Amino acid sequence: MTIALVLGTRPQIIKSAPIIYEAIRKSLDIRVIHTGQHYDYDLSKTFFSELNLPDPMHIRLQR
């Protein structure tokens, strides 16, 4: 089973970090998907890097 965690904003990244850590600790197959809402590549990359989170998959939403 694969767990998909969809994140869109920086606060969601921070709030989801403990869930991601626990999934990794338990060797669960987790995919972090970043929707890019309010997207700033450098800032988002910094959040994932500083929190030692795996690089997310990115999706582009169109209006």
N, C-alpha and C positions, 0 to 999 in steps of 0.2 A: 504494500500500500504506500502511496506517495501522499505526503501532506503538502498542500499548496497554501502558502501564506502570502496574501496580496496586500501590499503596502502602497500608500500613495503620498504620504506626507512625512516630513522629518519627525514630528512627534510620534507617529505610528512606528517608525523605525526604532526609536528609543523604547517605547512601550513594549514592543514585540521582542526585544533582545533577550529577555529571560526565557521566553518560549523557545526561541531559536537555540539558545544554549542548551536547554534541557533536551530538545529533540536531538541535537548533535551528541550530547552525552549518552543518550540512550540508543545511539546509532540508528535513528529513524531516518527515513528518506524524506527530507524536507526540501522544498523548493521555495525560495523567496522570490517573489515577483514584484517588481517595482513599476507602478503605473506611470510615474513621472509627473504626477500632479504637482504643480508649483515647482517644476523641475529646474534644478541648477546642478549640472553634472559634477562640478568640483565639490560643491558643498555636500551633495548626497554621497559621493565617493568618500569624502572625509568622515561622514557619520559611520558608514559601514566599516571603514578602516579603523577608526578610533575605537569602535565597539568590538573589534575583532570578529565581525560577522562575515559570512561567505558572500562573495560577489553575487548580486541578485540578477535574475533574468529581467530584461527590460521589455515593456510593451509600449507601443505608442497608441494613444487614444486620439481619435479624430472627432471633430464636432460636425 
